[in-house]
Amino acid sequence: MSPTPEHVLITGATGGIGQALVRTFAEAGFAVIATDLPTTPPPGLASAHYVAADLARFAADARCPLR
């Protein structure tokens, strides 16, 4: 049995840096979850599980601690 791969979540995955990160982590053996605004993922993301999502609404303000 092979070990379970580490997972990585990459946001902004359809941009140039995001695609490079997806490729780099996938080549290193990570299970990659890639996300970006709803769009058709480019072919360069074939090695990742792509989720179209707008994560902006989940942004937190670090000045207001959660209580």
LINGIGI-V376425 format. One record per helix or strand of 2 or more residues. SS is the DSSP state (alpha for helix, beta for strand). FROM is the first residue (numbers start at 0). TO is the last residue. If there is no record, write none. Layout:
ss/from/to
SS/FROM/TO
SS/FROM/TO
//
This chain:
ss/from/to
beta/6/10
alpha/15/26
beta/30/35
alpha/42/44
beta/48/51
alpha/54/57
//
